């Protein structure tokens, strides 16, 4: 080959559609647009096969194809001469390409039209620049010298996350390291609840609002697709697509009273979502976005995937340790942070979705909402402020699953949501496996059946 494939990586980001040309047995040409050219290695690419029956028939007849790819930064074109090897309907290459196409489809709101039939593997016979006038661009160019250090930085951050002793510290160290050490300006971590098909924001950095408690449906947009497919999703140019945050807001209009806005840039151009995988299952997603086209590289994807795997493993271990070391007896209530003379506040719980409102302002729903209302009920009835994870797990009214209740994650979500809303109720952790209520004022509890 006249040019290594590694030098044209920007052409293989799917920013500008490629063109594939084939001949039938009689020599009649056929030209089609191509959604995706995936770099397999230095001598192979895979082409997305979605609905090109004529292209497929021609390739079966001749075994050859020619592709023109375009650099999304500069507009420079390159020609690839290809020899067909085989079609892939499963495996790592197919799954990665399918996840990427789903993410692209979600940006353009075309549903399953772009569903991948197969990933067709080709050997690259030649790669050459197409002659033409030089093109200049103001697009941001990658910092290749820094880019080579990404995995080393990610490995050090993963070790720092593993060294944390509690789940809160693991999450904060992850996000702080991503912003400070790896330079991701806008990031968030979302957890996946096995009992519900949605991800919930636990924490974020770089946004005007934290968005703790905001939700993304499993399979929706780059975040939901990364969780559903267990594959990282990287989008390098969203200018022609529908912004993901807008899609989330549109879907939430049916229940606006219980809607927490997902943090997001006004005009993101690049997104990167990496699933947090432990023991073959997604525990959540690490997500980053940028206002720049080509804001993330392949090494950024590898780095975020590595850190996400470490965070998933660390959170799982923290959950197991909380079960094994949780205190059976709550410490005596100190009430040092309480001010019951600060007036009263109303807390309403709706049983149909366990949503909780404080003075008519929506706070949270689901298991965290059920948990908060239970703690406040005990406080109102007995004056108790201190609880243990163990007794919460054994409380039948909370309806926690026997296994994988994710109590630590749910407590983090509840605690951070209360802090973000500056609520008159706060949760603190006096010790491992212990929870304490701090209350400003007197809660007035109300139960409601509907929404």
C-alpha positions as a printed Julia matrix, in Angstrom:
451×3 Matrix{Float64}:
   0.0     0.0     0.0
   1.19    3.49   -0.73
  -0.19    4.83    2.6
  -0.66    3.11    5.98
  -4.28    2.95    7.12
  -3.28    4.38   10.48
  -2.59    7.73    8.77
  -6.2     8.13    7.63
  -8.0     7.36   10.92
  -9.97   10.61   10.69
 -11.55    9.33    7.47
 -12.96    6.33    9.34
 -14.95    8.21   12.0
 -18.18    8.25   10.0
 -18.29   12.05    9.9
 -18.64   12.19    6.09
 -20.28    9.23    4.29
 -17.94    7.15    2.15
 -18.61    5.98   -1.41
 -18.35    2.33   -2.47
 -18.12    1.34   -6.13
 -18.49   -2.21   -7.51
 -18.87   -3.95  -10.88
 -21.18   -6.79  -11.79
 -20.03   -9.79  -13.82
 -20.7    -7.88  -17.07
 -18.67   -4.87  -15.95
 -21.62   -2.58  -15.19
 -20.72   -0.22  -12.34
 -22.78    0.51   -9.24
 -22.07    3.33   -6.78
 -23.6     3.72   -3.31
 -23.03    5.74   -0.17
 -21.63    3.82    2.77
 -22.43    4.5     6.44
 -19.32    3.06    8.03
 -15.78    1.97    7.16
 -14.28    0.38   10.26
 -10.53    0.06   10.75
  -9.79   -3.54   11.75
  -6.0    -3.5    11.47
  -3.31   -2.16    9.15
  -4.42   -4.42    6.29
  -8.17   -4.84    6.8
 -11.32   -2.76    6.98
 -14.95   -3.76    7.5
 -17.79   -2.16    5.56
 -21.28   -1.83    6.99
 -23.86   -3.85    5.07
 -27.34   -2.51    5.73
 -29.42   -2.46    2.56
 -27.01   -2.55   -0.4
 -28.28   -5.66   -2.2
 -26.73   -4.61   -5.54
 -23.35   -3.97   -3.93
 -23.48   -7.34   -2.18
 -24.38   -9.14   -5.42
 -21.55   -7.44   -7.3
 -19.0    -8.28   -4.62
 -20.08  -11.92   -4.66
 -19.55  -11.94   -8.41
 -16.13  -10.24   -8.51
 -14.76  -10.25   -4.96
 -13.63   -6.63   -5.35
 -14.76   -3.15   -4.3
 -13.36    0.38   -4.4
 -14.07    2.89   -1.64
 -13.47    6.62   -1.38
 -13.2     7.93    2.18
 -13.06   11.58    3.23
 -11.13   13.25    6.05
 -13.73   15.05    8.16
 -11.19   17.66    9.26
  -9.69   18.64    5.92
 -11.93   17.25    3.18
  -9.02   15.31    1.69
 -10.14   12.16   -0.13
  -8.43    8.75   -0.18
  -9.11    5.75   -2.41
  -9.05    2.17   -1.13
  -8.88   -0.9    -3.37
 -10.44   -3.85   -1.52
 -10.64   -7.63   -1.82
 -13.6    -9.3    -0.11
 -12.81  -11.97    2.5
 -15.98  -12.77    4.49
 -19.12  -11.4     6.16
 -19.42  -11.2     9.94
 -22.78  -11.48   11.66
 -21.46  -11.66   15.21
 -18.32  -11.09   17.23
 -16.41   -8.04   18.42
 -16.13   -6.24   15.06
 -19.82   -6.72   14.25
 -20.96   -5.66   17.73
 -18.8    -2.52   17.73
 -20.06   -1.46   14.31
 -23.68   -2.2    15.23
 -23.44   -0.11   18.4
 -21.89    2.79   16.49
 -24.62    2.69   13.84
 -27.31    2.66   16.52
 -25.78    5.77   18.06
 -25.61    7.52   14.68
 -29.22    6.51   13.98
 -30.35    7.98   17.29
 -28.78   11.32   16.38
 -30.68   11.41   13.09
 -33.89    9.87   14.49
 -34.07    7.19   11.77
 -34.79    4.27   14.08
 -33.91    0.81   12.75
 -33.4     1.93    9.14
 -29.64    1.78    9.64
 -29.62   -1.57   11.45
 -26.52   -3.58   10.56
 -27.06   -6.79    8.58
 -23.41   -7.78    8.49
 -19.91   -6.39    8.76
 -18.15   -7.29    5.52
 -14.43   -7.84    5.98
 -12.06   -6.75    3.21
  -8.31   -6.9     2.73
  -6.92   -3.53    1.64
  -4.86   -3.89   -1.53
  -4.01   -0.21   -1.85
  -4.59    3.08   -0.02
  -3.73    6.31   -1.82
  -4.48   10.0    -1.72
  -6.86   11.33   -4.36
  -5.21   14.26   -6.18
  -6.87   17.59   -5.6
  -6.44   21.08   -4.27
  -5.13   21.42   -0.73
  -7.87   22.05    1.79
  -7.4    24.07    4.95
  -9.58   23.9     8.03
  -9.97   25.54   11.41
 -10.9    22.24   12.97
  -9.02   21.32   16.1
  -6.11   18.98   15.42
  -5.21   16.17   17.81
  -2.32   16.55   20.21
  -0.53   13.39   19.12
   2.3    13.74   21.61
  -0.14   13.97   24.5
  -2.4    11.35   22.95
   0.28    8.72   23.28
   0.24    9.14   27.05
  -3.47    8.54   27.48
  -3.37    4.9    28.51
  -0.57    5.54   31.01
  -2.61    8.35   32.57
  -5.69    6.12   32.58
  -3.79    3.31   34.29
  -2.63    5.66   37.05
  -6.15    6.98   37.52
  -7.55    3.43   37.66
  -5.04    2.61   40.42
  -6.07    5.73   42.32
  -9.74    4.74   42.06
  -8.93    1.24   43.32
  -7.17    2.75   46.34
 -10.34    4.51   47.55
 -12.05    2.94   50.54
 -15.66    4.01   49.93
 -17.99    4.3    46.98
 -18.36    8.08   47.21
 -14.61    8.5    47.05
 -14.37    6.18   44.04
 -16.85    8.25   42.05
 -15.31   11.59   42.98
 -11.76   10.39   42.29
 -12.87    9.13   38.88
 -14.48   12.38   37.79
 -11.79   14.59   39.3
  -9.1    12.52   37.57
 -10.88   12.62   34.22
 -11.1    16.4    34.32
  -7.77   17.23   35.97
  -5.44   14.5    34.68
  -6.93   13.52   31.33
  -8.43   16.85   30.35
 -12.06   15.82   29.84
 -13.93   19.06   30.49
 -17.49   17.7    30.66
 -18.04   14.26   32.2
 -20.61   12.33   34.19
 -21.1     8.9    35.72
 -24.45    7.12   35.49
 -25.53    3.92   37.24
 -27.72    1.2    35.77
 -30.46   -0.23   37.94
 -30.97   -3.91   37.1
 -34.57   -3.62   38.21
 -35.43   -0.86   35.71
 -34.39   -0.18   32.1
 -32.76    3.19   32.78
 -29.54    4.82   33.86
 -29.42    7.48   36.56
 -26.85   10.26   36.91
 -24.82    9.96   40.12
 -22.38   12.84   39.62
 -20.94   15.12   36.96
 -18.22   17.7    36.35
 -18.08   20.72   34.05
 -21.79   21.58   33.94
 -23.78   24.47   35.37
 -26.09   21.97   37.11
 -25.08   18.62   38.53
 -28.14   16.76   37.28
 -28.03   14.13   40.04
 -31.03   11.84   39.53
 -31.54   12.62   35.82
 -32.31    9.55   33.76
 -31.53    8.02   30.37
 -33.49    5.07   29.0
 -31.52    1.92   28.28
 -30.76    1.88   24.55
 -31.42    5.61   24.09
 -28.65    7.74   22.56
 -24.94    7.14   23.02
 -25.27    6.62   26.79
 -28.11    4.12   26.62
 -26.61    2.27   23.65
 -23.24    1.89   25.4
 -25.0     0.3    28.39
 -27.27   -1.91   26.29
 -24.54   -3.21   23.96
 -21.6    -3.28   26.41
 -19.61   -1.37   23.76
 -18.07    2.09   23.85
 -19.72    4.63   21.52
 -17.74    7.54   20.05
 -19.35   10.25   17.9
 -16.99   12.75   16.28
 -19.36   15.19   14.58
 -22.9    15.74   15.8
 -23.54   18.92   13.82
 -25.88   17.14   11.4
 -27.66   15.13   14.06
 -30.28   15.79   16.69
 -28.75   16.66   20.03
 -29.12   13.77   22.47
 -30.09   15.93   25.45
 -32.99   17.38   23.42
 -34.22   13.88   22.65
 -34.14   13.04   26.36
 -36.08   16.18   27.19
 -38.66   15.47   24.5
 -39.3    12.01   25.89
 -39.71   13.42   29.39
 -42.47   15.91   28.56
 -45.14   13.37   29.5
 -44.02   13.6    33.15
 -42.52   17.07   33.44
 -43.28   17.35   37.17
 -40.9    14.47   37.87
 -38.2    15.42   35.37
 -34.58   16.22   36.27
 -32.7    17.7    33.29
 -29.74   15.68   32.08
 -26.55   17.79   32.21
 -25.38   18.67   28.73
 -23.6    21.18   26.54
 -25.76   23.53   24.48
 -24.13   22.44   21.21
 -22.03   19.3    21.71
 -20.07   18.2    18.67
 -18.45   15.04   20.07
 -19.58   12.4    22.54
 -17.91    9.4    24.13
 -19.78    6.84   26.24
 -17.97    3.88   27.83
 -19.86    1.14   29.67
 -18.78    0.29   33.22
 -18.61   -3.5    32.96
 -18.15   -5.96   35.79
 -18.57   -9.74   35.44
 -20.0    -9.34   31.97
 -22.76   -6.9    32.93
 -23.09   -3.14   32.7
 -23.18   -1.35   36.04
 -23.33    2.08   34.46
 -21.69    4.4    31.95
 -18.89    6.95   31.97
 -19.82    9.76   29.59
 -17.87   12.69   28.15
 -18.73   15.32   25.58
 -16.99   18.2    23.87
 -17.97   21.32   21.9
 -15.21   20.42   19.39
 -15.54   18.15   16.37
 -13.19   15.16   16.72
 -13.08   15.91   20.43
 -12.08   12.34   21.33
  -9.6     9.87   19.88
  -9.42    6.11   19.85
  -7.03    6.29   22.79
  -9.55    8.41   24.69
 -12.07    5.62   24.08
  -9.63    3.01   25.38
  -8.78    5.16   28.4
 -12.41    5.78   29.38
 -13.2     2.08   28.92
 -10.3     1.1    31.2
 -11.32    3.55   33.91
 -14.98    2.54   33.62
 -14.08   -1.11   34.17
 -12.06   -0.22   37.27
 -14.85    1.93   38.67
 -17.37   -0.87   38.09
 -15.16   -3.41   39.87
 -14.48   -1.04   42.77
 -18.15   -0.17   43.26
 -19.09   -3.85   43.21
 -16.45   -4.57   45.85
 -17.67   -1.66   47.98
 -21.19   -3.06   47.79
 -20.03   -6.51   48.92
 -17.96   -5.05   51.76
 -20.91   -3.0    52.96
 -22.9    -6.22   53.32
 -20.16   -8.02   55.2
 -19.05   -5.26   57.56
 -22.27   -3.38   58.17
 -22.9    -2.65   61.82
 -25.86   -4.46   63.33
 -26.53   -1.65   65.8
 -26.93    2.02   64.99
 -24.77    4.44   66.99
 -26.52    6.74   69.48
 -28.18    9.71   67.82
 -26.27   12.92   68.37
 -28.51   15.27   66.4
 -25.67   17.78   66.18
 -26.71   19.02   62.74
 -30.43   19.23   63.53
 -32.46   22.4    63.99
 -36.02   21.31   64.69
 -36.96   24.9    65.49
 -36.38   26.02   61.91
 -40.05   25.59   60.98
 -41.78   22.74   59.22
 -41.61   21.34   55.7
 -43.96   19.04   53.83
 -42.8    15.72   52.4
 -45.2    13.96   50.02
 -44.71   10.45   48.67
 -46.68    9.07   45.71
 -47.07    5.33   45.98
 -47.44    4.61   42.25
 -43.78    5.45   41.53
 -42.44    6.23   45.03
 -41.67    9.79   43.98
 -40.98   12.26   46.79
 -41.72   16.0    46.78
 -40.46   18.41   49.43
 -42.64   21.52   49.69
 -44.06   20.74   46.21
 -40.6    20.51   44.6
 -39.75   17.17   43.04
 -36.81   15.43   44.67
 -36.44   11.8    43.58
 -38.39    8.61   42.86
 -38.05    4.84   42.88
 -36.09    2.98   45.57
 -34.22    6.11   46.78
 -37.56    7.91   47.21
 -39.03    4.94   49.07
 -35.95    4.79   51.26
 -36.04    8.49   52.21
 -39.72    8.41   53.13
 -39.17    5.31   55.27
 -36.31    6.96   57.2
 -38.41   10.06   57.81
 -41.36    7.96   58.97
 -39.18    6.24   61.55
 -37.82    9.62   62.66
 -41.29   11.14   63.07
 -42.62    8.12   64.96
 -39.63    7.42   67.22
 -37.17   10.31   66.98
 -34.44    8.02   65.61
 -31.89    9.6    63.29
 -29.39    6.76   62.99
 -29.75    3.61   60.91
 -27.62    0.8    59.54
 -27.4    -0.67   56.07
 -28.2    -4.04   57.59
 -31.55   -3.04   59.03
 -32.46   -1.23   55.81
 -31.8    -4.38   53.82
 -34.02   -6.37   56.2
 -36.9    -3.85   56.11
 -39.71   -5.55   54.11
 -41.56   -2.33   53.25
 -38.6    -1.16   51.13
 -38.95   -4.19   48.83
 -35.25   -4.44   48.07
 -34.15   -7.42   46.0
 -32.55  -10.23   47.96
 -29.42  -10.07   45.81
 -27.78   -7.1    44.06
 -29.86   -4.47   45.81
 -27.22   -1.81   44.97
 -27.98   -0.12   48.27
 -24.67    1.77   48.38
 -25.27    3.28   44.94
 -28.84    4.2    45.82
 -27.7     5.88   49.04
 -25.09    7.85   47.09
 -27.77    8.97   44.65
 -30.12   10.01   47.45
 -27.43   11.77   49.47
 -26.11   13.74   46.49
 -29.59   14.67   45.32
 -30.46   16.03   48.77
 -27.23   18.02   48.81
 -27.75   19.38   45.29
 -31.26   20.57   46.14
 -30.11   22.06   49.48
 -32.96   20.1    51.05
 -33.87   20.44   54.74
 -32.96   16.74   55.08
 -29.41   15.47   54.61
 -27.78   12.04   54.89
 -24.33   11.65   56.39
 -22.19    8.56   56.93
 -20.79    8.45   60.5
 -19.17    5.08   59.78
 -19.16    2.19   57.34
 -22.61    0.69   57.03
 -24.19    3.57   59.0
 -26.55    6.37   57.98
 -27.58    9.44   59.91
 -30.35   11.94   59.2
 -29.67   15.65   59.66
 -32.9    17.63   59.66
 -33.57   21.37   59.56
 -37.14   21.85   60.71
 -40.0    19.46   61.36
 -41.1    17.15   58.54
 -44.84   16.77   57.85
 -45.36   13.51   55.97
 -48.14   12.83   53.49
 -48.89    9.72   51.43
 -50.65    9.98   48.09
 -51.74    7.24   45.72
 -51.54    8.86   42.28
 -49.46   11.45   40.47
